[in-house]
Amino acid sequence: MLWDVVRVVTRLVGRLREAVPQRIQGFSNHTRVARRRMQEIQRMTAKERQERQTKKYRELIGVTEEVVNRARKVVEQTSKARGKGLVAEMAIGELRKEINHYCKLGDRVIHQARRRVLEGEQVPNAEKIYSIFEPHT
């Protein structure tokens, strides 16, 4: 799910960047780094998992936190941005709402991963998020 957060938030910021006439600074694409960390974690054998999983998860959590924090700054930067027309202005508002929504879910996913992997805690089912696309499940 950490990978999903990075992917979705980056895509939404890209759309916002296209809709806003002003230049957006301070956000770079980290999808490749996040995807590689996710793939490294998935491809680990049981023995490797014991040795290196925590380090790789820590790196992936760090990338995800950076993307979420920078996306929030982009939303802040574009708070007064106006589109070229009514439709563009509405699109900017909706994109900003969506980015905020996924950033909040990202915070929950980061917290859950930190508790589960780094702290070794078993997260109760009632507190878990299973999908950022269907957070109610």
CYANA upper distance limits for C-alpha pairs under 8 A (distance plus 0.5 A):
  1 MET  CA      5 VAL  CA      6.80
  1 MET  CA    109 VAL  CA      7.34
  1 MET  CA    130 TYR  CA      8.49
  1 MET  CA    131 SER  CA      7.35
  1 MET  CA    132 ILE  CA      7.60
  2 LEU  CA      6 VAL  CA      6.97
  2 LEU  CA     60 LEU  CA      7.71
  2 LEU  CA     61 ILE  CA      7.50
  2 LEU  CA     64 THR  CA      6.80
  2 LEU  CA    106 GLY  CA      7.78
  2 LEU  CA    109 VAL  CA      7.06
  2 LEU  CA    110 ILE  CA      7.44
  3 TRP  CA      7 ARG  CA      6.62
  3 TRP  CA     31 THR  CA      8.31
  3 TRP  CA     34 ALA  CA      6.46
  3 TRP  CA     35 ARG  CA      6.83
  3 TRP  CA     38 MET  CA      7.12
  3 TRP  CA     60 LEU  CA      8.45
  3 TRP  CA     64 THR  CA      8.06
  4 ASP  CA      8 VAL  CA      6.46
  4 ASP  CA    132 ILE  CA      8.02
  5 VAL  CA      9 VAL  CA      6.40
  5 VAL  CA     64 THR  CA      7.56
  5 VAL  CA    102 TYR  CA      7.41
  5 VAL  CA    103 CYS  CA      8.24
  5 VAL  CA    105 LEU  CA      8.43
  5 VAL  CA    106 GLY  CA      6.22
  5 VAL  CA    132 ILE  CA      7.91
  6 VAL  CA     10 THR  CA      6.42
  6 VAL  CA     30 HIS  CA      7.81
  6 VAL  CA     31 THR  CA      6.73
  6 VAL  CA     34 ALA  CA      7.58
  6 VAL  CA     63 VAL  CA      8.49
  6 VAL  CA     64 THR  CA      6.25
  6 VAL  CA     67 VAL  CA      6.84
  6 VAL  CA     68 VAL  CA      8.11
  7 ARG  CA     11 ARG  CA      6.68
  7 ARG  CA     31 THR  CA      6.40
  8 VAL  CA     12 LEU  CA      6.69
  8 VAL  CA    102 TYR  CA      8.19
  9 VAL  CA     13 VAL  CA      6.65
  9 VAL  CA     67 VAL  CA      7.99
  9 VAL  CA     68 VAL  CA      7.79
  9 VAL  CA     71 ALA  CA      7.62
  9 VAL  CA     99 ILE  CA      6.62
  9 VAL  CA    102 TYR  CA      7.09
  9 VAL  CA    103 CYS  CA      7.81
 10 THR  CA     14 GLY  CA      6.68
 10 THR  CA     29 ASN  CA      7.00
 10 THR  CA     30 HIS  CA      8.28
 10 THR  CA     31 THR  CA      7.93
 10 THR  CA     67 VAL  CA      7.93
 10 THR  CA     71 ALA  CA      8.34
 11 ARG  CA     15 ARG  CA      6.90
 12 LEU  CA     16 LEU  CA      6.70
 12 LEU  CA     95 LEU  CA      7.11
 12 LEU  CA     98 GLU  CA      8.12
 12 LEU  CA     99 ILE  CA      6.90
 13 VAL  CA     17 ARG  CA      6.51
 13 VAL  CA     71 ALA  CA      7.31
 13 VAL  CA     74 VAL  CA      8.12
 13 VAL  CA     95 LEU  CA      8.38
 13 VAL  CA     99 ILE  CA      7.77
 14 GLY  CA     18 GLU  CA      6.93
 15 ARG  CA     19 ALA  CA      6.85
 15 ARG  CA     95 LEU  CA      8.10
 16 LEU  CA     20 VAL  CA      6.58
 16 LEU  CA     92 ILE  CA      6.74
 16 LEU  CA     95 LEU  CA      6.68
 16 LEU  CA     96 ARG  CA      8.04
 17 ARG  CA     21 PRO  CA      8.35
 17 ARG  CA     23 ARG  CA      7.87
 17 ARG  CA     24 ILE  CA      6.87
 19 ALA  CA     83 GLY  CA      7.25
 19 ALA  CA     88 ALA  CA      6.83
 19 ALA  CA     91 ALA  CA      7.84
 19 ALA  CA     92 ILE  CA      6.86
 20 VAL  CA     78 THR  CA      8.15
 20 VAL  CA     81 ALA  CA      7.10
 20 VAL  CA     82 ARG  CA      7.50
 20 VAL  CA     83 GLY  CA      6.49
 20 VAL  CA     92 ILE  CA      7.54
 21 PRO  CA     81 ALA  CA      8.38
 21 PRO  CA     82 ARG  CA      8.26
 21 PRO  CA     83 GLY  CA      7.28
 21 PRO  CA     84 LYS  CA      8.05
 22 GLN  CA     81 ALA  CA      8.02
 24 ILE  CA     74 VAL  CA      7.27
 24 ILE  CA     77 GLN  CA      7.91
 24 ILE  CA     78 THR  CA      8.37
 25 GLN  CA     74 VAL  CA      7.97
 26 GLY  CA     70 ARG  CA      7.24
 26 GLY  CA     73 LYS  CA      8.47
 26 GLY  CA     74 VAL  CA      8.02
 27 PHE  CA     67 VAL  CA      8.18
 27 PHE  CA     70 ARG  CA      6.37
 27 PHE  CA     71 ALA  CA      7.47
 27 PHE  CA     74 VAL  CA      7.80
 30 HIS  CA     34 ALA  CA      6.76
 30 HIS  CA     63 VAL  CA      7.69
 30 HIS  CA     67 VAL  CA      7.76
 31 THR  CA     35 ARG  CA      6.38
 32 ARG  CA     36 ARG  CA      6.64
 33 VAL  CA     37 ARG  CA      6.82
 33 VAL  CA     63 VAL  CA      8.22
 34 ALA  CA     38 MET  CA      6.64
 34 ALA  CA     60 LEU  CA      6.42
 34 ALA  CA     63 VAL  CA      7.02
 34 ALA  CA     64 THR  CA      8.00
 35 ARG  CA     39 GLN  CA      6.57
 36 ARG  CA     40 GLU  CA      6.54
 37 ARG  CA     41 ILE  CA      6.73
 37 ARG  CA     56 LYS  CA      6.74
 37 ARG  CA     57 TYR  CA      8.10
 37 ARG  CA     59 GLU  CA      7.84
 37 ARG  CA     60 LEU  CA      6.43
 38 MET  CA     42 GLN  CA      6.74
 38 MET  CA     60 LEU  CA      7.65
 39 GLN  CA     43 ARG  CA      6.54
 40 GLU  CA     44 MET  CA      6.85
 40 GLU  CA     56 LYS  CA      8.11
 41 ILE  CA     49 ARG  CA      8.20
 41 ILE  CA     53 GLN  CA      6.93
 41 ILE  CA     56 LYS  CA      7.16
 41 ILE  CA     57 TYR  CA      8.00
 44 MET  CA     48 GLU  CA      6.08
 44 MET  CA     49 ARG  CA      6.17
 44 MET  CA     53 GLN  CA      8.46
 45 THR  CA     49 ARG  CA      6.48
 46 ALA  CA     50 GLN  CA      7.14
 47 LYS  CA     51 GLU  CA      7.29
 48 GLU  CA     52 ARG  CA      6.31
 48 GLU  CA     53 GLN  CA      7.73
 49 ARG  CA     53 GLN  CA      5.29
 52 ARG  CA     56 LYS  CA      6.93
 53 GLN  CA     57 TYR  CA      6.56
 54 THR  CA     58 ARG  CA      6.52
 54 THR  CA    117 VAL  CA      7.06
 54 THR  CA    118 LEU  CA      6.67
 55 LYS  CA     59 GLU  CA      6.85
 56 LYS  CA     60 LEU  CA      6.73
 57 TYR  CA     61 ILE  CA      6.44
 57 TYR  CA    117 VAL  CA      7.87
 57 TYR  CA    118 LEU  CA      8.37
 58 ARG  CA     62 GLY  CA      6.61
 58 ARG  CA    118 LEU  CA      7.97
 59 GLU  CA     63 VAL  CA      6.81
 60 LEU  CA     64 THR  CA      6.66
 61 ILE  CA     65 GLU  CA      6.57
 61 ILE  CA    110 ILE  CA      6.74
 61 ILE  CA    113 ALA  CA      8.16
 61 ILE  CA    114 ARG  CA      8.15
 62 GLY  CA     66 GLU  CA      6.70
 63 VAL  CA     67 VAL  CA      6.75
 64 THR  CA     68 VAL  CA      6.69
 64 THR  CA    106 GLY  CA      8.21
 64 THR  CA    110 ILE  CA      8.01
 65 GLU  CA     69 ASN  CA      6.54
 65 GLU  CA    107 ASP  CA      8.25
 65 GLU  CA    110 ILE  CA      7.83
 66 GLU  CA     70 ARG  CA      6.53
 67 VAL  CA     71 ALA  CA      6.49
 68 VAL  CA     72 ARG  CA      6.82
 68 VAL  CA    103 CYS  CA      5.98
 68 VAL  CA    106 GLY  CA      7.39
 68 VAL  CA    107 ASP  CA      8.31
 69 ASN  CA     73 LYS  CA      7.01
 70 ARG  CA     74 VAL  CA      6.79
 71 ALA  CA     75 VAL  CA      6.80
 71 ALA  CA     99 ILE  CA      7.66
 71 ALA  CA    103 CYS  CA      8.12
 72 ARG  CA     76 GLU  CA      6.74
 72 ARG  CA     99 ILE  CA      8.22
 72 ARG  CA    100 ASN  CA      7.51
 72 ARG  CA    103 CYS  CA      7.89
 73 LYS  CA     77 GLN  CA      6.56
 74 VAL  CA     78 THR  CA      6.69
 75 VAL  CA     79 SER  CA      6.67
 75 VAL  CA     96 ARG  CA      6.32
 75 VAL  CA     99 ILE  CA      8.05
 75 VAL  CA    100 ASN  CA      8.24
 77 GLN  CA     81 ALA  CA      8.43
 82 ARG  CA     88 ALA  CA      8.42
 82 ARG  CA     89 GLU  CA      6.22
 82 ARG  CA     92 ILE  CA      8.34
 83 GLY  CA     87 VAL  CA      8.25
 83 GLY  CA     88 ALA  CA      5.23
 83 GLY  CA     89 GLU  CA      4.87
 83 GLY  CA     92 ILE  CA      7.58
 84 LYS  CA     88 ALA  CA      6.51
 84 LYS  CA     89 GLU  CA      7.62
 85 GLY  CA     89 GLU  CA      6.66
 86 LEU  CA     90 MET  CA      6.73
 87 VAL  CA     91 ALA  CA      6.66
 88 ALA  CA     92 ILE  CA      6.66
 89 GLU  CA     93 GLY  CA      6.89
 90 MET  CA     94 GLU  CA      6.74
 91 ALA  CA     95 LEU  CA      6.53
 92 ILE  CA     96 ARG  CA      6.65
 93 GLY  CA     97 LYS  CA      6.82
 94 GLU  CA     98 GLU  CA      6.67
 95 LEU  CA     99 ILE  CA      6.58
 96 ARG  CA    100 ASN  CA      6.73
 97 LYS  CA    101 HIS  CA      6.65
 98 GLU  CA    102 TYR  CA      6.75
 99 ILE  CA    103 CYS  CA      6.52
100 ASN  CA    104 LYS  CA      6.74
101 HIS  CA    105 LEU  CA      6.94
102 TYR  CA    106 GLY  CA      6.35
102 TYR  CA    132 ILE  CA      7.90
103 CYS  CA    107 ASP  CA      6.72
104 LYS  CA    108 ARG  CA      7.09
105 LEU  CA    109 VAL  CA      6.74
105 LEU  CA    132 ILE  CA      6.83
105 LEU  CA    135 PRO  CA      8.35
106 GLY  CA    110 ILE  CA      6.52
106 GLY  CA    132 ILE  CA      8.34
107 ASP  CA    111 HIS  CA      6.60
108 ARG  CA    112 GLN  CA      6.58
108 ARG  CA    129 ILE  CA      7.96
109 VAL  CA    113 ALA  CA      6.58
109 VAL  CA    129 ILE  CA      7.34
110 ILE  CA    114 ARG  CA      6.53
111 HIS  CA    115 ARG  CA      6.67
112 GLN  CA    116 ARG  CA      6.53
112 GLN  CA    123 VAL  CA      7.67
112 GLN  CA    128 LYS  CA      7.47
112 GLN  CA    129 ILE  CA      8.39
113 ALA  CA    117 VAL  CA      6.18
113 ALA  CA    118 LEU  CA      7.84
114 ARG  CA    118 LEU  CA      5.53
114 ARG  CA    119 GLU  CA      6.89
115 ARG  CA    119 GLU  CA      5.44
115 ARG  CA    120 GLY  CA      6.85
115 ARG  CA    121 GLU  CA      5.97
115 ARG  CA    122 GLN  CA      8.10
115 ARG  CA    123 VAL  CA      7.64
116 ARG  CA    120 GLY  CA      5.58
116 ARG  CA    121 GLU  CA      5.40
116 ARG  CA    122 GLN  CA      6.34
116 ARG  CA    123 VAL  CA      6.82
117 VAL  CA    121 GLU  CA      7.88
123 VAL  CA    127 GLU  CA      7.18
123 VAL  CA    128 LYS  CA      7.03
124 PRO  CA    128 LYS  CA      6.99
129 ILE  CA    135 PRO  CA      6.50
129 ILE  CA    136 HIS  CA      8.32
129 ILE  CA    137 THR  CA      7.69
130 TYR  CA    134 GLU  CA      8.23
130 TYR  CA    135 PRO  CA      7.25
130 TYR  CA    137 THR  CA      6.94
131 SER  CA    135 PRO  CA      5.97
131 SER  CA    137 THR  CA      7.76
